[in-house]
């Protein structure tokens, strides 16, 4: 997990967009710990409050670029893959903004945050209440 995390930070995907992706997936997965972490990180990178508050309603907002919107749509489809899948038409729209490597990197970033969400939710539910691990030290990126 840590090696993949290092890799995702080296991709051509803009840092702020990586954080928006992490925020959107964490909203869907209801991972409060990850939401707090990634909104904090995004603010430190200069992301605006408006964009952070509205990421769950990105479809209705004109202050996200088309490239960001298609990445957030992909985030929803991959996060909810049993219900949504990734239709060919979405792939075609993604390719209007991202090359094949960037597409693969987007999918890896989305899968990475979905994995972290599940790990954090599991450990919070199973161990934090019992104080068997220090949550803040266990999740260091």
ROVOLO-504679 format. One record per residue (C-alpha): x, y, z; residue in one letter; residue number from 1. Coordinates in steps of 0.001 Angstrom, whole numbers, m for minus. Each point is the difference from the previous one (the first is absolute). Example, Ala and Ser with C-alpha at 12.3 -4.5 7.8 and 13.67 -1.06 7.14 Angstrom:
BEGIN
{{12300; m4500; 7800}; a; 1} {{1370; 3440; m660}; s; 2} 
end
This chain:
BEGIN
{{0; 0; 0}; x; 1} {{2732; 2440; 895}; x; 2} {{1900; m643; m3240}; x; 3} {{m3163; 597; m2022}; x; 4} {{m609; 3183; 1980}; x; 5} {{3491; 1190; m910}; x; 6} {{m638; m831; m3644}; x; 7} {{m3308; 1907; m162}; x; 8} {{1814; 3116; 1210}; x; 9} {{2349; m193; m3001}; x; 10} {{m2738; m86; m2646}; x; 11} {{m816; 2845; m2377}; x; 12} {{m3393; 359; 1683}; x; 13} {{m90; 3422; 1671}; x; 14} {{356; m50; 3796}; x; 15} {{m3231; 1901; 651}; x; 16} {{m1924; m2355; m2270}; x; 17} {{1462; m3009; 1822}; x; 18} {{m1358; 1488; 3221}; x; 19} {{m3431; 688; m1527}; x; 20} {{m122; m3631; m1135}; x; 21} {{916; m1172; 3502}; x; 22} {{m2629; 2266; 1523}; x; 23} {{m2750; m1182; m2361}; x; 24} {{744; m3690; 539}; x; 25} {{208; 560; 3770}; x; 26} {{m3398; 1734; m77}; x; 27} {{m1541; m2952; m1812}; x; 28} {{1659; m2477; 2372}; x; 29} {{m835; 2141; 3050}; x; 30} {{3553; 0; 1335}; x; 31} {{145; 3004; 2317}; x; 32} {{3674; m460; 805}; x; 33} {{1003; 103; m3677}; x; 34} {{m2369; 2900; m705}; x; 35} {{1590; 2024; 2769}; x; 36} {{3518; m856; m1150}; x; 37} {{m528; 739; m3674}; x; 38} {{m1997; 3201; 429}; x; 39} {{2762; 1227; 2325}; x; 40} {{2658; m970; m2545}; x; 41} {{m1949; 1661; m2829}; x; 42} {{m289; 3241; 1964}; x; 43} {{3760; m23; 590}; x; 44} {{434; m312; m3782}; x; 45} {{m2161; 3070; m532}; x; 46} {{m3279; m1678; m933}; x; 47} {{m2956; 2316; 582}; x; 48} {{m2687; m559; 2593}; x; 49} {{m2643; 319; m2709}; x; 50} {{1443; m2899; m1993}; x; 51} {{466; m2135; 3118}; x; 52} {{m3562; 586; 1188}; x; 53} {{m1533; m721; m3389}; x; 54} {{1976; m3051; m1115}; x; 55} {{m2984; m2286; 679}; x; 56} {{m2066; 2180; m2376}; x; 57} {{2721; 413; m2645}; x; 58} {{m2443; m639; m2871}; x; 59} {{m1864; 3215; 747}; x; 60} {{3047; 2241; 423}; x; 61} {{1729; 2084; m2630}; x; 62} {{3162; 503; 2075}; x; 63} {{1348; m3486; m747}; x; 64} {{1662; m538; m3361}; x; 65} {{m1344; m2573; m2422}; x; 66} {{3122; m2101; 671}; x; 67} {{m676; 127; 3746}; x; 68} {{m3665; m842; m508}; x; 69} {{743; m3083; m2077}; x; 70} {{2584; m1119; 2607}; x; 71} {{m2579; 418; 2771}; x; 72} {{m2556; m1898; m2059}; x; 73} {{2523; m2805; m456}; x; 74} {{571; 75; 3761}; x; 75} {{m3690; m599; 610}; x; 76} {{m190; m2801; m2555}; x; 77} {{3093; m1830; 1271}; x; 78} {{m964; 484; 3666}; x; 79} {{m3486; m1334; m708}; x; 80} {{1126; m2491; m2636}; x; 81} {{m2483; m2767; 922}; x; 82} {{m2845; 2404; m791}; x; 83} {{1462; 2388; m2571}; x; 84} {{2853; m1691; m1893}; x; 85} {{2033; 2209; m2357}; x; 86} {{m1957; 374; m3232}; x; 87} {{1798; 366; m3327}; x; 88} {{m1382; 3492; m481}; x; 89} {{1558; 1127; 3295}; x; 90} {{3325; m1486; m1058}; x; 91} {{m230; 1946; m3279}; x; 92} {{m678; 3253; 1856}; x; 93} {{2910; m673; 2350}; x; 94} {{2294; m532; m2971}; x; 95} {{m923; 3467; m1286}; x; 96} {{1909; 1404; 3000}; x; 97} {{2437; m2713; 1039}; x; 98} {{2325; m2326; m1901}; x; 99} {{19; m3758; 668}; x; 100} {{2670; 189; 2721}; x; 101} {{m1859; 2799; 1763}; x; 102} {{m3206; m2030; m206}; x; 103} {{1739; m2959; 1632}; x; 104} {{1468; 2339; 2623}; x; 105} {{m3454; 1406; 754}; x; 106} {{m1324; m3520; 531}; x; 107} {{2955; m831; 2264}; x; 108} {{m550; 3172; 2055}; x; 109} {{m3696; m817; 347}; x; 110} {{698; m3592; 990}; x; 111} {{2654; 1121; 2464}; x; 112} {{m2342; 2329; 1885}; x; 113} {{m2764; m2608; m39}; x; 114} {{2429; m2450; 1604}; x; 115} {{1101; 2546; 2608}; x; 116} {{m3656; 818; 753}; x; 117} {{m767; m3629; 680}; x; 118} {{3063; m491; 2164}; x; 119} {{m717; 3132; 2024}; x; 120} {{m3677; m796; 441}; x; 121} {{789; m3572; 1059}; x; 122} {{2654; 992; 2530}; x; 123} {{m2037; 2833; 1387}; x; 124} {{m3009; m2220; 507}; x; 125} {{1914; m3001; 1341}; x; 126} {{2964; 1429; 1858}; x; 127} {{m298; 3666; 796}; x; 128} {{m2940; m495; 2319}; x; 129} {{2024; m2626; 1822}; x; 130} {{3076; 2270; m53}; x; 131} {{2137; m2852; m1324}; x; 132} {{1873; 2209; m2476}; x; 133} {{869; 3656; m255}; x; 134} {{m2007; 986; m3067}; x; 135} {{2044; 3101; m760}; x; 136} {{3293; m1924; m26}; x; 137} {{m1418; m3006; m1849}; x; 138} {{m962; 2034; m3057}; x; 139} {{3022; 1973; m1088}; x; 140} {{313; 858; m3663}; x; 141} 
end
